[in-house]
Amino acid sequence: MSHDGSVVLMSGAASVRPAGPAPAYVACNAAIEGLGRGLAVELAPVRVNVVSPGMIDGSLWSGRPADVREQAAGHYREAALLNRLGTEPEVAETVLFLFTNGYMTGSTLYPDGGYALR
């Protein structure tokens, strides 16, 4: 990889705000964020960052039964400051920002509608 390259890892907002009794899921998300910070140090000047989205209205949830999907979405809307789910384009914009900002490294961004703040 070129010295001015960039790596973006994907995690999830459950790393900082567990949604329920799923400690392995929470730990995996938190580990990815820690890995991003460690790799930023090890691979510098290659930049390494993490995107940790909240619940996204997109292809990941589209295959789940409607009642399961709506129950989870309702809970998320109540918990997020913006009272809505995110979109796949919003997450993609976050990734593009990290790829193109030459001064960001070792950071985690949370496109989660304020979910992690409550």
Stockholm file with secondary structure:
# STOCKHOLM 1.0

chainA/1-118         MSHDGSVVLMSGAASVRPAGPAPAYVACNAAIEGLGRGLAVELAPVRVNVVSPGMIDGSLWSGRPADVREQAAGHYREAALLNRLGTEPEVAETVLFLFTNGYMTGSTLYPDGGYALR
#=GR chainA/1-118 SS CCTTCEEEEECCGGGTSCCSSCHHHHHHHHHHHHHHHHHHHHHTTSEEEEECCCCEESHHHHTSCHHHHHHHHHHHHHHSTTSSCEEHHHHHHHHHHHHHCTTCCSCEECCSTTGGGC
#=GC SS_cons         CCTTCEEEEECCGGGTSCCSSCHHHHHHHHHHHHHHHHHHHHHTTSEEEEECCCCEESHHHHTSCHHHHHHHHHHHHHHSTTSSCEEHHHHHHHHHHHHHCTTCCSCEECCSTTGGGC
//
